[in-house]
Amino acid sequence: MISSLASETPHFYFLTLFPDVIHAYLNSSMMKRAIDKGFFKVTVLNIRDFTNSPHKKVDDTPYGGGAGMVLMCQPVLDAFRSIEGDLRQGRTKVLMTSPAGAVFQHETAKHFAETVLDFVFFCGHYEGFDARLLELIPQMQEISIGDFVLTGGELPALAMLDAMARFIPNVVKEASSVENDSFYNGLLDFPHYTKPAVYEGIAVPDVLLSGHHGAIDAWRSAESLKKTQLVRPDLL
Ligand SMILES: C[S@@+](CC[C@H](N)C(=O)[O-])C[C@H]1O[C@@H](n2cnc3c(N)ncnc32)[C@H](O)[C@@H]1O
């Protein structure tokens, strides 16, 4: 959990052509509660609002030919420049979502959440952004959420926000909940059960009903290890 930065509120900026996608997710459940309580802030910029084109054009065909459209530099750069002055020096990550970026992992989420205050997510669409944006904004890093291709960068950006927000104090009410989740200690989570104790003939493991906290902890550790060995031996 973050401690030293707890007094400074993190701020997530989204540059997107589809602001509704961002708002739809952030308007419910734990993220809505966290924003309403001021645990972090969100600003969503519609790239289309920044185009100089009379027809509100934001993309064009690729030089060299081929399928798809490419997001033009001008509206994207102007959108970024409209917030650039608000970004806290040395505490900002500018992230271009892209399947061709470095892969965002649990450790990335934790490290960024502990060291960064302002996040700017560039959400692409179609073939993605004009590559010159990476030169025009030298601090920008390409970042991927895995080896697959989605139609847009909104879901990847939201997935990253969500993963990082879990490390912001009070977003998840009980810190121990985050610390017991998969990856936190290098292993996958142990199995969870709730009432009733028997469902369709399947009983909850006896140890969980025993009230012996030592035995329960030992069982959970063993189950965690067993599952990791089976499903993700690469983590060990
Ligand atoms: C269809 S993709 C572009 C794919 C790109 N031409 C390529 O092959 O690398 C459109 C947008 O979706 C987002 N995107 C798709 N898959 C992603 C992933 N795995 N991680 C992060 N962003 C992704 C990016 O914003 C990207 O610009």
The ligand as a MOL file (V3000), in Angstrom:
LIG
                    3D

  0  0  0     0  0            999 V3000
M  V30 BEGIN CTAB
M  V30 COUNTS 27 29 0 0 0
M  V30 BEGIN ATOM
M  V30 1 C -6.5920 -2.6940 -33.2730 0
M  V30 2 S -5.5180 -2.0090 -32.0940 0 CHG=1
M  V30 3 C -4.1130 -1.5450 -33.0520 0
M  V30 4 C -3.1970 -2.6990 -33.2680 0
M  V30 5 C -1.8610 -2.3030 -33.8620 0
M  V30 6 N -1.9870 -1.9990 -35.2600 0
M  V30 7 C -0.9010 -3.4760 -33.6920 0
M  V30 8 O -1.0120 -4.4430 -34.4190 0
M  V30 9 O -0.0680 -3.4410 -32.7570 0 CHG=-1
M  V30 10 C -6.2580 -0.4620 -31.7060 0
M  V30 11 C -5.9010 0.1040 -30.3480 0
M  V30 12 O -6.3580 -0.7630 -29.3390 0
M  V30 13 C -5.5010 -0.6760 -28.1980 0
M  V30 14 N -5.0380 -2.0210 -27.8830 0
M  V30 15 C -5.3740 -3.1480 -28.5300 0
M  V30 16 N -4.8380 -4.2320 -27.9590 0
M  V30 17 C -4.1420 -3.7960 -26.8820 0
M  V30 18 C -3.3730 -4.4330 -25.8820 0
M  V30 19 N -3.1730 -5.7400 -25.8600 0
M  V30 20 N -2.8140 -3.6650 -24.9140 0
M  V30 21 C -2.9730 -2.3210 -24.9240 0
M  V30 22 N -3.6930 -1.6660 -25.8590 0
M  V30 23 C -4.2720 -2.3780 -26.8200 0
M  V30 24 C -4.4120 0.3220 -28.5610 0
M  V30 25 O -4.7890 1.5970 -28.0730 0
M  V30 26 C -4.4450 0.3190 -30.0720 0
M  V30 27 O -3.9900 1.5360 -30.6260 0
M  V30 END ATOM
M  V30 BEGIN BOND
M  V30 1 1 1 2
M  V30 2 1 2 3
M  V30 3 1 2 10
M  V30 4 1 3 4
M  V30 5 1 4 5
M  V30 6 1 5 6
M  V30 7 1 5 7
M  V30 8 2 7 8
M  V30 9 1 7 9
M  V30 10 1 10 11
M  V30 11 1 11 12
M  V30 12 1 11 26
M  V30 13 1 12 13
M  V30 14 1 13 14
M  V30 15 1 13 24
M  V30 16 1 14 15
M  V30 17 1 14 23
M  V30 18 2 15 16
M  V30 19 1 16 17
M  V30 20 1 17 18
M  V30 21 2 17 23
M  V30 22 1 18 19
M  V30 23 2 18 20
M  V30 24 1 20 21
M  V30 25 2 21 22
M  V30 26 1 22 23
M  V30 27 1 24 25
M  V30 28 1 24 26
M  V30 29 1 26 27
M  V30 END BOND
M  V30 END CTAB
M  END
